C-alpha cells in the first residue's frame, strides 16, 4: 500500500466504538475508510457537523455539505449540523475523544507544528490550536520526511500549534509515542528496520528491546 494509505490504516486501529472523532484536513480524512469491522465512531468537523461520512451514502449527498477544508462530504442517518460556536464549544469543552491531525514537524517534547507552511500564504491555524488543546487524545498522521528532510525534529523551527504534547505519531515508517522520558519507538512498518527509522529521524528516539511490526486492517 502507498504511504498515505498505510498511515491512515494504522491510525484507524486506534479508534474505539463510541468515540467522537475529528479528522483534520488532508491525509487524516482517509482514516474513515479503514475502521476495523464492528467499530462505530462519530466523525465531527469543526465547521459544524457530527455524523459526516467521507463516501456519501446514496441520497444523502448535499452540495452545500463540506468538511472544514471545503471538500464535499456525506452524512449518515442521525447526523446533526450546528453553528461554529457550538462546534468549538464541543472542542474546547473537552468532549472530543480523538483528533487526527496532519503535521509539518513534531519535536522531541512531542510538540506539534502544523499550520504555518513555509513560503506559502496561509489563512491561519483554523481549528488546529483548539483541537490540540481540547481533544482527549491527539494523533498526528504525517509522512516521516519532507523531500528527505526529517519532520520529527529536536526542536520545531516552525511556529507551534499548541504547547500540549501530542499522544501518538503515525508515519509510513513507524508509530512513535511521546512520553515524559522522550519519544518512544513503539512499532515499525513492514520491511522497515529500526536503523532506517533512526536515520530518517532527527530527534532522539528511545528504542525498546523489541519493536513489533505495525498491524493493519486487510
Secondary structure, 3 states (H helix, E strand, C coil): CCHHHHHHHHHHCCCCCCCEEEECCHHHHHHHHHCCCCCCCEEEECCCEEEEECCCCCCCCCCCCECCCCCECEEEEEEEECCHHHHHHHHHCCCCCEEEECCCEEECCCCEECCCCCCCCCCCCCCHHHHHHHCCEEEEECCCEECCEECEECCCCCCCCCCCCCCEEECCCEEEEEECCEEEEEEECCCCCHHHHHHCCCCCEEEEEEEEECCCCC
